Amino acid sequence: MLVADKNMKEAVCDAPNSQESGERGLALLKYLVIGVLFGIVFVKAEIISWFRIQEMFRFDSFHMYGVIGSAIVTGIISIQLIKRLKIKSIAGEEINIPNKEFRKGQIIGGFIFGLGWAITGACPGPLFAQIGSGFTVIIITMLSAIAGTWVYGKFSDKLPN
């Protein structure tokens, strides 16, 4: 969530990335490697398949629901382990996960997100894997996602957040 300070011209994020050590050069390579591996998993699991996504929205197949459900369970378990065991980041810094407040804008945003997902057959996760697999038409979807993010950032103070 962005908080506007009356004395500042720009908005300040109330949940900034608090990583103290900066990473440069080859230190960033690990993110590229993890991203490529993640993309390979997406391709092999058929998560980037437009047909699999359409099957999900037509309730014709359990495949995507199983993938999404297992990701949710994995996320819940991971967050609980991080909080309860006070696990630190790779850099040894404390991980602080603030509690989130529910807002009606999340329902509206989720509906718009799901509608775009159903129409394009792509959500932000698989976009790059789809492009990397040769589905270059997804570049339009990626540019639309970037434009939507920019529009939200520009008008978020006027929207039901």
The 8 nearest C-alpha neighbors of each residue, nearest first, counted from 0:
[[1, 12, 13, 2, 14, 160, 11, 155],
 [0, 2, 12, 11, 10, 13, 3, 156],
 [3, 1, 11, 10, 12, 4, 0, 13],
 [4, 2, 10, 11, 5, 1, 9, 7],
 [3, 5, 7, 6, 2, 10, 11, 8],
 [6, 4, 7, 3, 8, 9, 10, 2],
 [5, 7, 4, 8, 3, 9, 10, 11],
 [8, 6, 4, 9, 5, 3, 10, 11],
 [7, 9, 6, 10, 4, 5, 3, 11],
 [10, 8, 7, 11, 3, 4, 2, 6],
 [9, 11, 3, 2, 1, 12, 4, 8],
 [12, 10, 2, 1, 3, 13, 9, 4],
 [11, 13, 1, 14, 15, 0, 2, 10],
 [14, 12, 15, 0, 1, 11, 2, 10],
 [15, 13, 12, 16, 0, 97, 17, 1],
 [16, 14, 12, 17, 13, 11, 18, 0],
 [15, 17, 18, 14, 19, 12, 13, 95],
 [16, 18, 15, 19, 14, 94, 92, 95],
 [19, 17, 16, 20, 92, 21, 90, 15],
 [18, 20, 17, 21, 92, 16, 90, 22],
 [21, 19, 18, 22, 90, 17, 92, 23],
 [20, 22, 19, 23, 18, 26, 27, 90],
 [23, 21, 26, 27, 20, 24, 25, 19],
 [24, 22, 26, 27, 25, 21, 28, 20],
 [23, 25, 26, 27, 22, 28, 21, 29],
 [24, 26, 28, 27, 23, 29, 22, 30],
 [27, 25, 28, 24, 23, 22, 29, 30],
 [28, 26, 25, 29, 30, 24, 23, 22],
 [27, 29, 25, 31, 30, 26, 32, 24],
 [30, 28, 32, 27, 31, 33, 26, 25],
 [31, 29, 33, 28, 32, 27, 34, 26],
 [30, 32, 34, 28, 29, 33, 35, 27],
 [31, 33, 29, 35, 34, 30, 36, 28],
 [34, 32, 36, 30, 35, 31, 37, 29],
 [35, 33, 37, 31, 32, 36, 30, 38],
 [34, 36, 38, 32, 37, 33, 31, 39],
 [37, 35, 39, 33, 38, 34, 32, 40],
 [36, 38, 34, 40, 35, 39, 33, 41],
 [39, 37, 41, 128, 35, 36, 40, 34],
 [40, 38, 36, 42, 41, 37, 43, 35],
 [39, 41, 37, 43, 38, 42, 44, 36],
 [42, 40, 38, 46, 44, 39, 43, 45],
 [41, 43, 45, 39, 40, 44, 47, 38],
 [42, 44, 40, 45, 41, 39, 46, 38],
 [43, 45, 41, 46, 42, 40, 47, 39],
 [46, 44, 42, 48, 43, 47, 41, 51],
 [47, 45, 41, 44, 48, 42, 51, 63],
 [46, 48, 45, 125, 42, 129, 41, 49],
 [49, 47, 51, 50, 45, 46, 52, 120],
 [48, 50, 120, 52, 51, 53, 47, 121],
 [49, 51, 53, 48, 52, 54, 120, 55],
 [52, 50, 54, 48, 53, 49, 55, 46],
 [51, 53, 55, 49, 54, 50, 120, 48],
 [52, 54, 50, 56, 55, 51, 57, 49],
 [55, 53, 59, 51, 57, 52, 60, 56],
 [54, 56, 58, 52, 53, 57, 60, 63],
 [55, 57, 53, 58, 54, 52, 117, 59],
 [56, 58, 54, 59, 55, 53, 60, 52],
 [59, 57, 55, 56, 60, 54, 61, 53],
 [60, 58, 54, 57, 55, 61, 56, 53],
 [61, 59, 54, 62, 58, 55, 63, 51],
 [60, 62, 64, 63, 65, 55, 59, 58],
 [63, 61, 65, 64, 60, 66, 51, 55],
 [64, 62, 66, 65, 61, 67, 55, 51],
 [65, 63, 67, 61, 66, 62, 68, 55],
 [66, 64, 68, 62, 63, 67, 69, 61],
 [65, 67, 63, 69, 64, 68, 70, 62],
 [66, 68, 70, 64, 69, 65, 63, 71],
 [69, 67, 65, 71, 70, 66, 64, 72],
 [68, 70, 72, 66, 71, 67, 65, 73],
 [71, 69, 73, 67, 68, 72, 74, 66],
 [70, 72, 74, 68, 69, 73, 75, 67],
 [73, 71, 69, 75, 74, 70, 76, 68],
 [72, 74, 70, 76, 71, 75, 77, 69],
 [73, 75, 71, 77, 72, 76, 70, 78],
 [76, 74, 72, 78, 77, 73, 71, 79],
 [75, 77, 79, 73, 74, 78, 80, 72],
 [76, 78, 74, 80, 79, 75, 73, 81],
 [79, 77, 81, 75, 80, 76, 74, 82],
 [78, 80, 82, 76, 77, 81, 83, 75],
 [79, 81, 77, 83, 78, 82, 84, 76],
 [80, 82, 86, 78, 85, 79, 84, 83],
 [83, 81, 79, 85, 80, 84, 78, 86],
 [84, 82, 80, 85, 81, 79, 86, 78],
 [83, 85, 86, 81, 80, 82, 79, 87],
 [86, 84, 82, 81, 83, 87, 93, 94],
 [87, 85, 81, 84, 88, 94, 82, 93],
 [86, 88, 93, 91, 92, 94, 85, 89],
 [89, 87, 91, 92, 90, 94, 93, 86],
 [88, 90, 91, 87, 92, 86, 93, 94],
 [89, 91, 88, 92, 20, 87, 18, 19],
 [92, 90, 88, 87, 89, 93, 86, 94],
 [91, 93, 88, 87, 90, 94, 18, 89],
 [94, 92, 87, 95, 88, 91, 86, 85],
 [95, 93, 87, 88, 92, 96, 86, 85],
 [94, 96, 97, 93, 82, 17, 81, 85],
 [97, 95, 94, 98, 82, 78, 81, 14],
 [98, 96, 95, 99, 14, 100, 94, 13],
 [99, 97, 96, 100, 95, 101, 14, 82],
 [100, 98, 97, 101, 96, 102, 0, 14],
 [99, 101, 102, 98, 97, 105, 103, 0],
 [102, 100, 99, 103, 105, 104, 160, 106],
 [101, 103, 104, 105, 160, 100, 106, 159],
 [102, 104, 105, 106, 159, 107, 160, 101],
 [103, 105, 160, 159, 107, 106, 102, 108],
 [104, 106, 108, 103, 107, 102, 109, 160],
 [107, 105, 109, 104, 103, 108, 110, 102],
 [106, 108, 104, 110, 105, 109, 111, 103],
 [109, 107, 105, 111, 110, 106, 104, 112],
 [110, 108, 112, 106, 107, 111, 105, 113],
 [109, 111, 113, 107, 108, 112, 114, 106],
 [110, 112, 114, 108, 109, 113, 115, 107],
 [111, 113, 109, 115, 110, 114, 108, 116],
 [114, 112, 116, 110, 115, 111, 109, 117],
 [113, 115, 111, 117, 116, 112, 110, 118],
 [116, 114, 118, 112, 113, 117, 119, 111],
 [117, 115, 113, 121, 120, 122, 114, 119],
 [116, 118, 114, 120, 115, 119, 113, 56],
 [117, 119, 115, 116, 120, 114, 121, 113],
 [120, 118, 121, 116, 117, 115, 140, 49],
 [121, 119, 49, 116, 117, 52, 118, 53],
 [122, 120, 116, 119, 126, 125, 123, 47],
 [121, 123, 116, 124, 125, 126, 120, 115],
 [122, 124, 126, 125, 121, 144, 141, 127],
 [125, 123, 122, 126, 127, 121, 128, 38],
 [124, 126, 128, 47, 127, 123, 129, 122],
 [127, 125, 129, 123, 128, 124, 121, 130],
 [126, 128, 130, 129, 125, 131, 124, 38],
 [129, 127, 131, 38, 125, 130, 126, 132],
 [130, 128, 132, 126, 127, 131, 134, 125],
 [129, 131, 134, 127, 135, 133, 132, 128],
 [132, 130, 128, 133, 129, 127, 134, 135],
 [133, 131, 129, 130, 134, 128, 42, 135],
 [132, 134, 130, 131, 135, 129, 136, 128],
 [135, 133, 130, 129, 136, 132, 137, 131],
 [134, 136, 130, 137, 133, 138, 129, 131],
 [135, 137, 138, 134, 139, 140, 130, 133],
 [138, 136, 140, 135, 139, 134, 130, 141],
 [137, 139, 141, 136, 140, 135, 142, 130],
 [140, 138, 142, 137, 141, 136, 143, 135],
 [141, 139, 137, 143, 138, 142, 144, 119],
 [140, 142, 138, 144, 143, 139, 137, 145],
 [141, 143, 145, 139, 144, 140, 146, 138],
 [144, 142, 146, 140, 141, 145, 147, 139],
 [145, 143, 147, 141, 146, 142, 148, 140],
 [144, 146, 142, 148, 143, 147, 149, 141],
 [147, 145, 143, 149, 148, 144, 142, 150],
 [148, 146, 144, 150, 149, 145, 143, 151],
 [147, 149, 145, 151, 146, 150, 144, 152],
 [148, 150, 146, 152, 147, 151, 153, 145],
 [151, 149, 153, 147, 152, 148, 146, 154],
 [152, 150, 148, 155, 154, 153, 149, 147],
 [153, 151, 149, 155, 150, 154, 148, 156],
 [152, 154, 150, 151, 155, 149, 156, 148],
 [155, 153, 151, 157, 156, 152, 150, 158],
 [156, 154, 158, 151, 152, 157, 153, 160],
 [155, 157, 154, 158, 160, 153, 159, 152],
 [156, 158, 155, 154, 159, 160, 153, 151],
 [159, 157, 155, 156, 160, 154, 104, 151],
 [160, 158, 104, 103, 157, 102, 155, 156],
 [159, 104, 158, 102, 103, 105, 155, 156]]
